[in-house]
């Protein structure tokens, strides 16, 4: 559906403003879909992101700084997110053997299990409707990259 119909307004100064409004609206729409899926496992979108970063690092540990660098939401507090994941037993935190001031963070088997289940359930190609094919998704990704460059 067109953005004007979604928000009941067609009063845009220009297509640039319309595009930004559409991006913000679409971000919220996608985020809500993902939150619904993740809530079944009692994890947030930011926690999901950290778990994916840690799985990508496996078998090597990660530091808080590495997690911060790779997070999608740069405003997130990675330390607090890791604390919550430790409480949920989805990650393990240990003192670095080479530098006792540093902390190593590894995804636990329980964290891997949850991600495996989510991999099967979060079918990103199904979030977009059937009319939005793989080529369209590539074009959109390229346009978003171009916008940020």
Secondary structure as a PSIPRED ss2 file (coil, helix, strand):
# PSIPRED VFORMAT (PSIPRED V4.0)

   1 X C   1.000  0.000  0.000
   2 X C   1.000  0.000  0.000
   3 X H   0.000  1.000  0.000
   4 X H   0.000  1.000  0.000
   5 X H   0.000  1.000  0.000
   6 X H   0.000  1.000  0.000
   7 X C   1.000  0.000  0.000
   8 X C   1.000  0.000  0.000
   9 X C   1.000  0.000  0.000
  10 X C   1.000  0.000  0.000
  11 X C   1.000  0.000  0.000
  12 X C   1.000  0.000  0.000
  13 X C   1.000  0.000  0.000
  14 X C   1.000  0.000  0.000
  15 X H   0.000  1.000  0.000
  16 X H   0.000  1.000  0.000
  17 X H   0.000  1.000  0.000
  18 X H   0.000  1.000  0.000
  19 X H   0.000  1.000  0.000
  20 X H   0.000  1.000  0.000
  21 X H   0.000  1.000  0.000
  22 X H   0.000  1.000  0.000
  23 X H   0.000  1.000  0.000
  24 X H   0.000  1.000  0.000
  25 X H   0.000  1.000  0.000
  26 X H   0.000  1.000  0.000
  27 X H   0.000  1.000  0.000
  28 X H   0.000  1.000  0.000
  29 X H   0.000  1.000  0.000
  30 X H   0.000  1.000  0.000
  31 X H   0.000  1.000  0.000
  32 X H   0.000  1.000  0.000
  33 X H   0.000  1.000  0.000
  34 X H   0.000  1.000  0.000
  35 X H   0.000  1.000  0.000
  36 X H   0.000  1.000  0.000
  37 X H   0.000  1.000  0.000
  38 X H   0.000  1.000  0.000
  39 X H   0.000  1.000  0.000
  40 X C   1.000  0.000  0.000
  41 X C   1.000  0.000  0.000
  42 X C   1.000  0.000  0.000
  43 X C   1.000  0.000  0.000
  44 X C   1.000  0.000  0.000
  45 X H   0.000  1.000  0.000
  46 X H   0.000  1.000  0.000
  47 X H   0.000  1.000  0.000
  48 X H   0.000  1.000  0.000
  49 X H   0.000  1.000  0.000
  50 X H   0.000  1.000  0.000
  51 X H   0.000  1.000  0.000
  52 X H   0.000  1.000  0.000
  53 X H   0.000  1.000  0.000
  54 X H   0.000  1.000  0.000
  55 X H   0.000  1.000  0.000
  56 X H   0.000  1.000  0.000
  57 X H   0.000  1.000  0.000
  58 X C   1.000  0.000  0.000
  59 X C   1.000  0.000  0.000
  60 X C   1.000  0.000  0.000
  61 X C   1.000  0.000  0.000
  62 X E   0.000  0.000  1.000
  63 X C   1.000  0.000  0.000
  64 X H   0.000  1.000  0.000
  65 X H   0.000  1.000  0.000
  66 X H   0.000  1.000  0.000
  67 X H   0.000  1.000  0.000
  68 X H   0.000  1.000  0.000
  69 X H   0.000  1.000  0.000
  70 X H   0.000  1.000  0.000
  71 X C   1.000  0.000  0.000
  72 X C   1.000  0.000  0.000
  73 X C   1.000  0.000  0.000
  74 X C   1.000  0.000  0.000
  75 X C   1.000  0.000  0.000
  76 X C   1.000  0.000  0.000
  77 X C   1.000  0.000  0.000
  78 X H   0.000  1.000  0.000
  79 X H   0.000  1.000  0.000
  80 X H   0.000  1.000  0.000
  81 X H   0.000  1.000  0.000
  82 X H   0.000  1.000  0.000
  83 X H   0.000  1.000  0.000
  84 X H   0.000  1.000  0.000
  85 X H   0.000  1.000  0.000
  86 X H   0.000  1.000  0.000
  87 X H   0.000  1.000  0.000
  88 X C   1.000  0.000  0.000
  89 X C   1.000  0.000  0.000
  90 X C   1.000  0.000  0.000
  91 X E   0.000  0.000  1.000
  92 X E   0.000  0.000  1.000
  93 X E   0.000  0.000  1.000
  94 X E   0.000  0.000  1.000
  95 X E   0.000  0.000  1.000
  96 X C   1.000  0.000  0.000
  97 X C   1.000  0.000  0.000
  98 X C   1.000  0.000  0.000
  99 X C   1.000  0.000  0.000
 100 X C   1.000  0.000  0.000
 101 X C   1.000  0.000  0.000
 102 X C   1.000  0.000  0.000
 103 X E   0.000  0.000  1.000
 104 X E   0.000  0.000  1.000
 105 X E   0.000  0.000  1.000
 106 X E   0.000  0.000  1.000
 107 X E   0.000  0.000  1.000
 108 X C   1.000  0.000  0.000
 109 X H   0.000  1.000  0.000
 110 X H   0.000  1.000  0.000
 111 X H   0.000  1.000  0.000
 112 X H   0.000  1.000  0.000
 113 X H   0.000  1.000  0.000
 114 X H   0.000  1.000  0.000
 115 X H   0.000  1.000  0.000
 116 X H   0.000  1.000  0.000
 117 X H   0.000  1.000  0.000
 118 X H   0.000  1.000  0.000
 119 X H   0.000  1.000  0.000
 120 X H   0.000  1.000  0.000
 121 X H   0.000  1.000  0.000
 122 X C   1.000  0.000  0.000
 123 X C   1.000  0.000  0.000
 124 X H   0.000  1.000  0.000
 125 X H   0.000  1.000  0.000
 126 X H   0.000  1.000  0.000
 127 X H   0.000  1.000  0.000
 128 X C   1.000  0.000  0.000
 129 X C   1.000  0.000  0.000
 130 X C   1.000  0.000  0.000
 131 X C   1.000  0.000  0.000
 132 X C   1.000  0.000  0.000
 133 X C   1.000  0.000  0.000
 134 X H   0.000  1.000  0.000
 135 X H   0.000  1.000  0.000
 136 X H   0.000  1.000  0.000
 137 X H   0.000  1.000  0.000
 138 X H   0.000  1.000  0.000
 139 X H   0.000  1.000  0.000
 140 X H   0.000  1.000  0.000
 141 X H   0.000  1.000  0.000
 142 X H   0.000  1.000  0.000
 143 X H   0.000  1.000  0.000
 144 X H   0.000  1.000  0.000
 145 X H   0.000  1.000  0.000
 146 X H   0.000  1.000  0.000
 147 X H   0.000  1.000  0.000
 148 X H   0.000  1.000  0.000
 149 X C   1.000  0.000  0.000
